[in-house]
Amino acid sequence: MTYEMTNVQCINILTNLLGFLDKAAAYADHKKFDFEVLMQSRLAPDQFPLARQIQIACDTAKLGAFRLTGKEAPSHADTEKTLPEIRQRIESTVNYLKTLSAKDYEGFASRKITQPRWEGKYLMGDDYMIHHLIPNFYFHITTAYAILRHNGVDLGKGDFLGTLPFKK
Amino acid sequence: MTYEMTNVQCINILTNLLGFLDKAAAYADHKKFDFEVLMQSRLAPDQFPLARQIQIACDTAKLGAFRLTGKEAPSHADTEKTLPEIRQRIESTVNYLKTLSAKDYEGFASRKITQPRWEGKYLMGDDYMIHHLIPNFYFHITTAYAILRHNGVDLGKGDFLGTLPFKK
């Protein structure tokens, strides 16, 4: 279930994020302003702008997968300023996630996850997934959505959730 | 893990949401405006305001737990307009979630989850949790956060994530 939640579903949501950007680009084109304006837009002066929200969402998914599986992830320089560059960042993250299988996640719950700013403390893999990876991922995706929504891009809940795996 | 993710962690995040409201109330008091202004604030004219975002976040957690466990949940009339009323809504949701145990979630993955607007289609319990409950819950909590942040309430990531279950 962790593979489905942190890999398959993160791929889904990052793909939906590409859809947000398609709508944003069409909107910028229609209103005749540079897409780069949106990349630097934010909801509060001390909040990260759209570009950084997307970078962090990608890193949350990528580093989450790396930490839960130990499988080397690509590094990114956080220099994206244009639509093609930020699309490429998202696609690179998706491509990395797609190299992993459910088997790679085996034993994730008992991994000890840490990072320098936690000063020696750690989270168990399952706690990390539930209390850090998933909340952070959706936080930054939703904030990206909110910045675009606030700037007039015609997004709705369907763009966020994407296609659900219905049965009948 | 589903109990931890959709019950324990939803209680954590709803408790953090109460913290957002404490900061928002102190800010309204300091700036001498009515808290009710924030309850009707939104980021776009065709977006639900703060009060509705919180109602939906609560319902997502509550109905999610009901659908995954079959345990009767309290009903709410969506009439909250004041700070005490919206706090009460959140607290009532938390109190319901606290009545459930990990055992109540056993077999959740093979439950068939549906609602009238899905017109006969359904999601399996695990798909519902991963692709609907969790994304929707964080979407509405983050949107509530974003509305308050945009209006000047001094919130940060720590308010959103709350206390992490670190070990050392």
Interface residues (C-beta under 8 A of the other chain):
Chain A: M1 T2 E4 M5 Q9 N12 I13 L43 A44 Q47 A109 K112 W118 G120 K121 Y122 L123 M124 D126 D127 I130 H131 H132 I134 P135 N136 Y138 F139 T142 T143 Y145 A146 R149 H150 G152 K157 F160 L161 L164 P165 F166 K167 K168
Chain B: M1 T2 E4 M5 Q9 N12 I13 L43 A44 Q47 A109 K112 W118 G120 K121 Y122 L123 M124 D126 D127 I130 H131 H132 I134 P135 N136 Y138 F139 T142 T143 Y145 A146 R149 H150 G152 K157 F160 L161 L164 P165 F166 K167 K168
